[in-house]
Amino acid sequence: MSPLERRLHVLIDQARYDQLTAEATRTGRSVADIVRSAIDLHFDEDRDQARRAAAARFLLASADSDSEPGETWEEMLAIQEAELDRRLDLA
């Protein structure tokens, strides 16, 4: 990483500032370091390309022209609700 050479003044609301300071305290990092990391994550092209490629591979692998369409929205919600109920029963 290059030496830090630019200063940026950003106004944020109290809730965001509280989140930043809490994360800084929790991780032992500075607020500035957390902000720089967030910027790096937002602009990480390699990560975005890898995620898009993985999604495309998944869609291609799961596509089957002879099969019936997947679950309807309602069926998918029912499956998720049943899974949540199962997990709550285990807790």
N, C-alpha and C positions, 0 to 999 in steps of 0.2 A: 504494500500500500504506500502511496506517496505521502510525503509529509503534509500535515494539515496546513493549508494556506489560505483558506477562505472562511470568513465568519458569516453566520446566517442568524438573523434575528427573526424568530417566529412567535407570534402570539397564539396561545392556545387557551382553552377554557380550563377551569379548575379541575373538572373531572379527569380530563386527559393528563393534566399535570400530576394529579394524585396517582394515576395509573403508572406514569413514568417513574415517579419517585418510589412508589412501592416496588416496582420491578428492579429499580436500581438497588434498593435496600436488600431485596430478596437475593439478588445475584451478586452483590458486591461490585457492581459496575457503575460507571457514571451515567447520568441521564443522557449526556451527549453521546456516549458510546452506544447506548440503546437506540437513540434516534438514528445514528449512522447505520447501525445494523438493520433497522427497519427500512431505511432507504435502500440499502443494498439488496434486501429481500424483495422489495417492490420492483426493482429494476433488474432482477436476475433472469436474463434471457435464457440461459442454459437450462435453468430449472423449469421455466415456462415451456420451453420446447420439449423437454423430457416428459413433462406432464401431458402435453398434447399428444405426443407420440404414444405414450402408454395408453391413453384413452382411445386413440385410434386402433391400436393393437387389440385392446379389449373388445371394442365394438366389432372389429373384423372377425375376431375369434368367436364371438358369441352370435354372429349373424349366421342364420341357416335359412335358406330360401324355401326349404320344404317344411319347415316347422310352423306351428301356429304362432300367432302374435303373442307377445309376453303378457304378463298380468296387466289388468286394467289398473287405473289409478286407485280405485276403491279396493281392489284385491291387494295391491301393494301396501296400502295403508293398513288393511286388516292384518297382513302378515307382520308388519312392523309393530302393530299394537300387541299382537300375540307374543312376539319376541320380547317386548318390553315387560309384559305381564309375567312371562316366564322368568325373566331376570329378576324382577321384583320379588317373585315367590322364592327364589334361591337366596335372596339377601337376608 
